[in-house]
Amino acid sequence: MATNLDIDQTLLKEAVIVGRHRSKKAAVTEALKEYIARHKQQQIVKLFGTVDYSEDYDYRKHRRRA
């Protein structure tokens, strides 16, 4: 699927150089992956302190022996 975007060429060139990418497409793809990952991490951080757990739970008890 072809998409036309008006991307700042200075930023794009710098991203290609800094990321050592072979193409502009590779730089944009990597940037999008990092953007998505960062936003997913921020969503997870919002969950800190909202999960209840039992302090006396023994996680070792439920492990399988190989």
C-alpha atoms as one frame of an Amber mdcrd trajectory, in Angstrom:
protein
   0.000   0.000   0.000   1.633   3.201  -1.161   1.258   6.256   1.048   2.381
   9.796   0.332   3.653  11.730   3.339   5.194  15.163   3.594   8.059  14.318
   5.964  10.718  16.840   6.956  13.644  15.734   4.768  16.255  17.027   7.206
  14.840  14.867   9.995  14.499  11.892   7.694  18.099  12.133   6.485  19.323
  12.418  10.062  17.237   9.390  11.098  18.748   7.341   8.283  22.271   8.338
   9.328  21.821   7.998  13.094  19.985   4.691  12.790  22.376   3.414  10.125
  19.433   2.415   7.968  19.808   1.422   4.341  16.769   3.361   3.221  14.319
   6.062   4.195  11.600   3.424   4.404  13.640   1.424   6.924  14.160   4.530
   9.052  10.449   5.383   9.026   9.448   1.782   9.793  11.833   1.635  12.754
  10.615   4.995  14.036   7.004   3.818  13.896   7.867   0.593  15.760   9.631
   2.576  18.492   6.716   5.029  18.711   4.216   2.202  19.147   6.393   0.410
  21.724   6.844   3.601  23.761   3.112   4.248  23.873   2.378   0.651  24.886
   4.920   0.979  27.704   3.206   4.139  28.916  -0.109   2.281  29.036   1.460
  -0.454  31.160   2.961   2.083  33.568  -0.556   3.364  34.264  -1.386  -0.091
  35.670   1.277   0.053  38.398  -0.355  -0.089  41.787  -3.696  -1.293  40.421
  -3.065  -5.049  40.568  -3.810  -6.839  43.826  -1.594  -9.711  44.861  -1.232
 -11.995  47.823   2.018 -11.479  49.716   2.026 -15.098  50.916   1.691 -16.561
  47.374   4.435 -19.132  46.699   5.255 -18.972  42.988   7.800 -21.786  43.313
   5.097 -24.191  44.407   3.435 -24.099  40.975   6.561 -24.549  38.860   7.011
 -27.781  36.941  10.138 -29.830  37.344  11.812 -30.792  34.078
